[in-house]
Amino acid sequence: MKEYNLRSLVVLRLLAVACLGMLTACHSKITSSSYSPGITKKTIRIGSVLVLQGQDEALGNGMRLGIEASLAGEKVQGRSLKIIFKNDYYEPASARKATEELLENHDIFLTLGNVGTPTAQVTLPILAKHKIPAVGFFTGARLLRENAEGAIVNYRAGYAQEIAAIVEMAIAAGIAPAEVCAYIQNDGYGLDALKNLQQTLTQVGASKDIEERYERILSSTGDRNNLGSVGVYTRNTPYSEPGYNSLKKWESESGVKCRLVITAATYRNLAYFVKTSREKREKWLISALSFTGADELRWDLEEYNLLDGIIMTQVVPLLNSDLPIVKEAQIALGENFGVISLEGYVVGKMLLQILRDIPGELTRENFLKQVQKSRFNLGGIPIDFTDGDNQGSDLVIVSRLTPEGFKAIDLPDFTLMLQ
């Protein structure tokens, strides 16, 4: 009888422990499910996949520094913001793997400040599948604007706007559409820019032959050199001479000189391209997109003593601007203050403003609803998502490189550069 009671007591105790464990697990499940993905009582977790190592690492590290400075010590509804950064070497395969690892190992609310078009091509479908917003990516590609897949919130003006600004100024200064050439990265980034260039030239009166020539290059595969008024290079390589030779072949065969070369490159390769062309005594005006990396390009070209004839379109205020957001970023970033880190800072502050304006619970749905009705002044930069698109800013500044840095230019300045 005693043995039976003892056994019963053991069984009862085991059942009690099991039930207590089940209750604890249930309580834990209820507690965690009461918050949205990436949101806890104390934190909002944010992911960022960008290039932190490799030839173009300054692009990713600039964005990282700006984002970190913008969100340091800040809170939203009593929660701090924790950012998990992953390196992708600016390579699509690495970007896919890093994104998958990020989602597998970290519960995140959204992604912020990812760098690059070819990497976005593979990561955006993954984010869309998991309903994770993509905010403030460092690319102006149409991929994130026209028929965009998933919840995408852009800060910056698109490459179409940048290219239109410089081409329209060039045409007004007397450059013919046939005298506009291109030097691009041979991937989604460069091809997006080339498509925008084709469309812009058509809009300013380029002939049907010019439009068809660009279409042939866009529709081809592999090495696109020696097919027309375009030179290309391979991403993450220093080899610029094949692209230069392609443009020279075009000039020789067509009898038309390139007066303006629109480039979609990154700072290191573009510096080699400028060096190659100047060593050959080319007087081409060379225009770079904002993605290139303004500070890094300047430093490389200063080393070569090649500052003349370089134009860049910018999508953030110039570093010597008196706007409050620029002064604020300069203080926050200190010696890390630069064009790319400024964009990272602006992107972080834009996100912070939208999050703080959410009237109720922090959910992805409420975040996206707030984006659609967001219209505010961010320290001198107008941000407006109420006009029906997913882009907050239309700021484009055409600037030229000088020994003192980049300076804004207008049509008379551009015309003088042609002389």
N, C-alpha and C positions, 0 to 999 in steps of 0.2 A: 504493500500500500504506500509506504514512504517513498519507495523507488518510483512508483507511478506518479506521485505528486511532484517529485523532483523533476522528472522528465517533463511533466506538464508545465512546470514553472519555467524551465529552460525554453520550451517551445514558445510560451507566451512572451518571454523576454525577446526572443529572436523576432517574433512577429511585431513586437512593439518597435524594435530597432528598424525593421524594414519599413514599417508604416511611417516612422519619423523621417527616414531617408526619403521616402516618396513625397511626404509633405514638404520637406526642405527643397527637393528638386522642383516640385510644383510651384512653391513660392518663388524660387529663383527664376523659373520660366515666366511666371506672371510679372515679376518685377522687370525683367529684361524686355519683355514684349510690350511693356507700357511706354517704351520710348521708340522713336524711329531709328532706322539703321544709322549707325555712326553717332548717335546721340546717347549720352549717359547723363547721370545727375550732375557730373562735374565737367564733362568735356564734349566738344564737337570734333570728331576725327575727320581729317581731310587728307586725301592722297594726292601726290604729284609725281608724275613719271617724266623725266627729262634727262638731257645729256649732262652728266656730271663729270665724265671722264672722256678723253679722246681729243681729236683735232679741234672740235668746236665746243669744248667744255665751257668756255666763257659764256655761251648763250644760256645754258642751263643754270650755271652757278650764279649768273646775274639775276635771273628770275628768282632763284631760291633765296638769295640774299634780300631782294626786295620784298618778297612775300613774308619772310621771317621778320623783317624789320616792321612791316605794316601791321602784323598781328601780335607782336610781342606784348605780353601783359594785358591784352584786350580780352573782354568777356562779352558774351551774348546771353542774356537771361541767366546770368550767374555762372555760365559755363565758359571755361577757357577753350582756346582753339589749338588742337594738337595736329601738326602736319607730319605726315610720313612721306619722305622723299625716296624715290627709287631711280636708279641710273639706267638709261637705255642706250648709251653710246651713240644716240642719234641714228639708230638702226632699227628698222621695222621688226625684225625677228626678236631682238632684245626687248623692244617696247612691248610686244605682245606678251612675252614671258614675264616681264616685270609687272605688267598690269594684272595678269592672271595671279601672280604671287601676291600682289597687293590685295586683291579681292579675297583670295583664299585665306590669308593670314591676318588681315586687318578689316574690321568692320568700319567702313567709311561712309560719310554722309554725301560727299561729292568729291570731284577732282578739281584741281586748281593749277593753272599756269603751266600745263604740259607744253613742251617745245617741239615744233616741227610739223610739216605737212605729211611727209612719207610715214612718220610714226603715227600721226593722227588717223591716217587711212586704215590702220590695223587696230588701233585702240578704241576708236569711237564705236564700232559695232559691238565690242565687248561691253562697253559702258552702257550702250543703249539696251542691250539684252538684260542687264541687271538694273535698268532704270536709274542709273547714277548720273547726275548732272555733270556736264563738262563746262567749267567756268574759266574765262580769261585765258584761253590757250594762246601761246605765243606763235601765231600764224595768221596770215590774212587770206588764206585760201578759201575758194568758193565752197569747198567741201563742208565747211562749218557754217555756211550762209545760205546757199541756194539748195533747197530740198534737203536740208541737213537731217541726218539720221540721229535720233535721240534728243535729249534735252540739252541744248547747247546755248550757253550765255557768253557772247563775245564782248570784250571791251573795245578792241582796236578796230580802226578802219580796215577795209579789205584791200588786197593787192590790186583789185580792179580800180579802186579809188586812187591809190598811189600812182599807178601807171598812167591813169587818165590825167592826173595833175601834171606829171612831167611831160608827157607827150603833147598835151594841148599847149603847154608853154613853149615847147620846142617848135611846134608848127607855127605858132604865133610869131616866133622869133625868126622864121624863114627857113626852117629845116623841112625838106619834103618827106612825105611818108616813106618813099623808097630809100631815104638816107638814114632811116632808123633801123638799127640792127639789134641783135640780142646775144647775150652770153649767159647760159643757164646751167643749173645743176640738172643732170639728166635723170629726173625722177618726178614724183608728184608735185613737189615744190616748183621746180623749173617749168614743168609743163602747164601748171596752173597759171603761172605768170605769162607764159607764152600765149596761152589762150586769151588771157585778158589783153595782151598787147595786140593780138590779131583783131579783137573786137574794137579796141580803141582806135586803131589805125583805120579800120573800116568806117567808123563813125566820123573821123576827121577827113574823109575823102580819099582814102587809099584805093588804088585800082583793083579790079577783080583779080588780076594776076598776082598782086601782093597777097590778097586774102587766100587765094588758092595755094600759093607757095607755103604759107604758114600751115594751112590745113594738111598738106602733104607731109610736112615735118612732124606735126602733131600726131598724125595717124601712123607714122612709121614706128618701127620697134628697133631695139638695140642701139647702136651708136648712131646718133642723129647728126654727126658732123658731116660736112661737105654736101649738104642737101639744100643749101640756100643761105640766107642772110642770118644764120644762127650758128653759134659755136656752143658746144656742151662740154661738161666735165663730169666725172664720176664722184658721187658723194663721198666725203671723208678721205679724199685724195688731194695731193698738191698739184696734180698735173693740169696745167692750164694751156700749154702750148698747142695741143691738138685743136682746142677750141679757137685759139687765136688764128691758127693756120686755116681753119674752116672759113673764118671771116675774110681772110686775105684772098682765099680762093674765090669766094663770092665776089669780092671787089674786082678781081682780075677778069673773071668770066662775064660779069654783068656790065662792067664799065661804070658802076655806081659806087661812090665812096660812102663808107659809114661815117656819118658826122656825130651821131648819138648812138651809144651802145647801152641799151637797157639790160641790166643784169639781175638775175635771181640766183644769188650765190651766198656763201658764208664768208666771213672776213678773211680767213687764212688763204683760201684759194683765190678769192678776188684780189687780194694783195699781190699774189703771184701773177695773176692775169694783167694787172696794171703795170707791174714791173716789166713783164714780157713786152707789152705793147709800147711802153715808153722807151725801152731799150731799142726797139725797132723804129723809133721816132714817129709813132702814130700820134696824131693830134685829136683823136676821138674824145668827145665828152663821154665820160663813163658815169652812168647813174645807177645807184644801188638802192634796193628796197630796204625797208626798216629792219627786216629780219636779219640782214647781213651781220649786224653787230657794229654800231657806229664807233664806239670807243676803241675796240680792238682793231678795226680797219684803220682808224687814224694812227694808232701807235705803230702798226706795221708799216704804213706808208711814210710816216715820219722817219722810221729807220732807213727806208730807201730814199728819203728826200724827194718824194713824189706826191706833192699835195695838189698840184694844179689840175684843173679839169675834172674834179671829182664832185659829183652831186649825189645827195641822198635824200629820199623822202622819209620823214619822221612821223610817227603817230602818237608821240608824247611831246610835251613842250620841250624846247631846247633847254639845256642845262643852266644857261644864264638867265632863264626866265624869272620874273618877279612874282609869279603866281604862288599863292600860299601852299599848294600841294607840293610844288617843287622845293620851296624853302623847307617845308616840313620833312620831306624825304631826305634832303641834304643833311639835315641835323641828325635824323634817325640812322642814316647809313654811314655817315662819316667818310672814311677813306674808301668805302665801297660804293659811294655814290657815282652813278653813271647812267647812260641812256637805258640799258636793259634793266638794271636794278630799279630805275625809276618806274619803268613799266610794271615790274613785279610789285612795286610798292603801290602803284595806282590800282592794279588789279586786286590786291589784297584789301585796300581800303574800300573799293567798290563793293566787294563781297560783304565786308563788315557792315556797310551802310544798309545793304539790302536785308541782311540777316536781322539787324536791329529794328528794322521797320516792320517785320512780320508781327502782326497784332496778336496772334494766338500761338498755338503749339508749333514747335519747330519740327516740321515734316518737309519732305522733299516737295510734296504737292503744294504746301503753303509757300515754300520758298519760290517755286516757279510762278505761282500766282502773284507773289509780290514783285518778282522781276517784271512781269508784264505791265504793272502799273507804276514802275519806278521811273521817276524823273527828278533829278536833283543836280546840284552843282557841287562837284567834288574838288574843292579848293581851287576853283577857277576853270576846271574842265567840265563842260556840260555833259551829263549822262542822261540819255533818254531812251527808254525801251517801250514807250507808249505809241510809237509810230508804226507798229506792226511788224518790225523785224526783230532779230535776236542780237542786235549790235548796239552797244551803248554810246559809242563815240564815233564821230565822222571826222575827227581832227587829222588833217594831213598838212605837213609843213615841208615845202621844198627848200632844201638847204645846200650850201656848198662848203667844201672843206677848205679851211684857211689855217695858217700857223697858230691861230688862237682857238681853233676848234670849228665846229659847224655853225654857220651863220645863215639865217633865213634870206632867201632871195626872191625877187619878183621878176617880171618880164624884162625890164631894162637891164637888170643884173645879168640875166641869162643871155641876152643879146650881146652884152659886152664880153661874156665868156667865149662867144663864137669868133671874136675878132682876133 
